[in-house]
Amino acid sequence: MSNYNYDQLSSMLAKLASDDGFRDSMLGDPVRALGGLGIALDPAKVPAARRLPSKDVATADHAALASQQIGENGMVLFLLSGVSASRLAS
């Protein structure tokens, strides 16, 4: 993932926090799910074993994004591995 903006990340986190269909899509075909938000993800970087953060963690990460910029350091990859953005920042 190299080109995305705040609105795309915000939309992704909001959907991860509340949209079960989007969450299912992220687990099944994250390249397509993110493509629907205008976020390009290299299929070679998608881990074979995927899991998502809980809806509560996604909600907290969405709030963190709103209050500060979260860096690119694996934004989608951390979501696919279930790691919280707060742990990425530390």
CORKA-V143690 format. One record per pair of residues at least 12 apart in sequence whose ideal C-beta (glycine too) atoms are under 10 Angstrom apart, sorted by sequence separation. I is the first residue (numbers start at 1). GAP is how many residues later the second one is. D is the distance in whole Angstrom. If there is no record, write none. Layout:
<<I	GAP	D> <I	GAP	D>>
//
This chain:
<<21	12	9> <22	12	10> <31	12	5> <34	12	10> <73	12	10> <30	13	9> <75	13	8> <12	14	9> <22	14	8> <29	14	9> <31	14	9> <61	14	9> <71	14	9> <74	14	7> <22	15	9> <30	15	10> <31	15	6> <70	15	5> <73	15	6> <30	16	6> <70	16	9> <73	16	9> <16	17	10> <29	17	9> <30	17	9> <61	17	9> <71	17	8> <15	18	9> <61	18	8> <70	18	7> <71	18	8> <70	19	7> <30	20	7> <64	20	9> <65	20	8> <12	21	9> <15	21	9> <58	21	8> <64	21	6> <68	21	9> <12	22	7> <15	22	8> <28	22	9> <30	22	9> <57	22	9> <64	22	7> <27	23	5> <61	23	7> <62	23	9> <12	24	10> <26	24	8> <27	24	8> <60	24	7> <61	24	4> <64	24	10> <11	25	10> <12	25	6> <26	25	10> <27	25	6> <53	25	8> <57	25	8> <60	25	8> <61	25	7> <64	25	8> <8	26	8> <11	26	5> <12	26	10> <26	26	6> <53	26	6> <57	26	9> <58	26	9> <60	26	7> <10	27	10> <11	27	9> <12	27	7> <50	27	10> <52	27	6> <53	27	9> <57	27	5> <58	27	9> <61	27	9> <9	28	9> <11	28	9> <24	28	10> <51	28	9> <52	28	7> <53	28	9> <54	28	8> <56	28	10> <57	28	8> <1	29	10> <8	29	5> <23	29	6> <45	29	9> <50	29	9> <51	29	7> <52	29	9> <53	29	5> <57	29	9> <4	30	9> <7	30	9> <8	30	6> <9	30	8> <22	30	10> <23	30	10> <46	30	8> <47	30	7> <50	30	5> <51	30	7> <52	30	6> <53	30	7> <54	30	9> <57	30	10> <7	31	9> <8	31	5> <45	31	8> <46	31	8> <49	31	9> <50	31	8> <51	31	4> <53	31	6> <23	32	8> <45	32	7> <49	32	9> <50	32	9> <51	32	10> <53	32	8> <1	33	8> <4	33	8> <5	33	8> <47	33	6> <4	34	8> <5	34	9> <42	34	10> <46	34	7> <47	34	7> <3	35	9> <4	35	5> <20	35	9> <23	35	9> <41	35	6> <45	35	9> <3	36	8> <4	36	8> <16	36	6> <17	36	9> <19	36	9> <39	36	9> <41	36	9> <2	37	10> <3	37	6> <4	37	9> <16	37	7> <17	37	9> <18	37	7> <39	37	7> <1	38	6> <2	38	7> <16	38	9> <17	38	5> <1	39	7> <2	39	9> <16	39	7> <17	39	8> <19	39	10> <41	39	9> <1	40	5> <2	40	8> <13	40	9> <17	40	9> <18	40	8> <1	41	7> <16	41	9> <17	41	4> <18	41	8> <16	42	4> <17	42	4> <34	42	7> <15	43	8> <16	43	9> <17	43	9> <33	43	10> <1	44	8> <13	44	10> <14	44	8> <17	44	8> <18	44	9> <13	45	6> <14	45	9> <16	45	8> <17	45	6> <31	45	10> <34	45	10> <12	46	9> <13	46	8> <16	46	8> <17	46	9> <30	46	7> <13	47	9> <15	47	10> <30	47	10> <13	48	5> <14	48	6> <12	49	10> <13	49	4> <30	49	8> <12	50	9> <13	50	9> <26	50	9> <30	50	6> <11	51	10> <13	51	9> <14	51	10> <9	52	9> <10	52	7> <13	52	6> <9	53	9> <12	53	9> <13	53	9> <26	53	7> <27	53	8> <26	54	7> <10	55	6> <9	56	6> <10	56	7> <13	57	9> <6	59	7> <6	60	9> <9	60	9> <9	61	7> <13	62	9> <6	63	7> <9	63	10> <12	63	8> <16	63	7> <6	64	9> <12	64	8> <9	66	7> <13	66	8> <8	67	10> <9	67	9> <12	67	8> <4	68	8> <3	69	10> <2	70	8> <9	70	10> <1	71	7> <4	71	8> <4	72	9> <13	72	9> <1	73	8> <1	74	7> <1	75	5> <1	76	8> <9	76	10>>
//
